[in-house]
Amino acid sequence: MHASDPTEHSTPDALRALRAELKELLVTTLRLENVKPEDIGDTEPLFSPEARLGLDSLAALELLAAIEFTYKVRFSDDGSARQYFESVSTLAAFVASARS
């Protein structure tokens, strides 16, 4: 893959790999000792009262910073980033589009 190819981050294989990377980042950044990355569903809610992972706003902030640093992307300061934190799939879609 070359950085100049705008479709490189949005192919099915690239998105699958990105979702796996984000799951690993989520587990390591938030120190989720009893969670394996492969056990997190792609569309599983990350931040909601009924979410299995039990993540809070501090976890969201930590994850946001880790994603920005790791993938060299920036979330908007207008509060719209919240929509991307619904699941690993929505995070991957954001990262892929922000890197294109």
C-alpha positions as CSV (number, residue, x, y, z in Angstrom):
1,M,0.0,0.0,0.0
2,H,1.1,3.5,-0.8
3,A,0.1,6.6,1.2
4,S,-0.9,8.3,-2.1
5,D,-3.6,5.8,-2.8
6,P,-6.9,7.2,-1.4
7,T,-8.6,3.9,-1.4
8,E,-6.0,2.0,0.6
9,H,-7.6,2.4,3.9
10,S,-11.1,1.6,2.8
11,T,-10.8,-1.8,1.2
12,P,-12.5,-4.7,3.1
13,D,-9.2,-6.2,4.1
14,A,-7.8,-2.9,5.2
15,L,-10.9,-2.2,7.3
16,R,-10.8,-5.6,8.9
17,A,-7.2,-5.1,9.8
18,L,-7.9,-1.7,11.1
19,R,-10.8,-3.0,13.3
20,A,-8.4,-5.6,14.8
21,E,-5.8,-2.9,15.5
22,L,-8.3,-0.7,17.2
23,K,-9.5,-3.6,19.4
24,E,-5.9,-4.2,20.4
25,L,-5.4,-0.5,21.1
26,L,-8.6,-0.3,23.1
27,V,-7.6,-3.2,25.3
28,T,-4.0,-2.1,25.9
29,T,-4.8,1.7,26.2
30,L,-7.6,1.1,28.7
31,R,-5.9,-1.8,30.4
32,L,-8.9,-4.1,30.0
33,E,-7.3,-7.1,31.8
34,N,-10.2,-9.5,31.4
35,V,-11.0,-8.7,27.8
36,K,-9.4,-10.2,24.7
37,P,-9.4,-8.0,21.6
38,E,-10.9,-10.8,19.5
39,D,-13.8,-11.0,21.9
40,I,-14.9,-7.4,21.2
41,G,-17.6,-7.4,18.5
42,D,-17.2,-5.0,15.5
43,T,-20.6,-3.4,16.2
44,E,-20.7,-3.9,20.0
45,P,-21.6,-0.7,21.8
46,L,-18.5,0.8,23.5
47,F,-19.9,3.6,25.5
48,S,-23.5,3.2,26.7
49,P,-25.1,2.2,30.1
50,E,-25.8,-1.3,28.8
51,A,-22.4,-1.8,27.2
52,R,-20.6,-4.9,28.3
53,L,-17.2,-3.2,28.6
54,G,-18.4,-0.6,31.0
55,L,-16.4,2.3,29.6
56,D,-16.8,5.8,30.8
57,S,-16.0,9.3,29.6
58,L,-12.5,9.2,30.9
59,A,-11.9,6.0,28.9
60,A,-13.3,7.7,25.8
61,L,-10.8,10.6,26.3
62,E,-7.9,8.2,26.7
63,L,-8.9,6.2,23.6
64,L,-9.4,9.4,21.6
65,A,-5.9,10.5,22.5
66,A,-4.4,7.1,21.7
67,I,-6.2,7.0,18.3
68,E,-5.1,10.5,17.4
69,F,-1.5,9.7,18.3
70,T,-1.3,6.2,16.7
71,Y,-3.1,7.0,13.4
72,K,-2.1,10.7,13.1
73,V,-5.7,11.8,12.8
74,R,-7.7,14.5,14.6
75,F,-11.2,14.4,15.9
76,S,-13.2,17.7,15.7
77,D,-13.4,19.8,18.8
78,D,-17.1,20.5,18.2
79,G,-18.3,17.4,20.1
80,S,-19.1,15.4,16.9
81,A,-16.5,12.8,17.8
82,R,-19.0,11.1,20.0
83,Q,-20.7,9.6,17.1
84,Y,-17.5,7.7,16.0
85,F,-17.2,6.1,19.4
86,E,-20.3,4.0,19.1
87,S,-18.4,0.8,18.1
88,V,-15.1,-0.4,16.7
89,S,-16.7,-0.3,13.2
90,T,-17.6,3.3,13.5
91,L,-14.1,4.2,14.8
92,A,-12.5,2.3,12.0
93,A,-14.7,4.1,9.4
94,F,-13.6,7.4,10.9
95,V,-9.9,6.6,11.0
96,A,-10.0,5.2,7.4
97,S,-11.8,8.3,6.1
98,A,-9.6,10.7,8.0
99,R,-6.4,9.1,6.6
100,S,-7.6,9.1,3.0
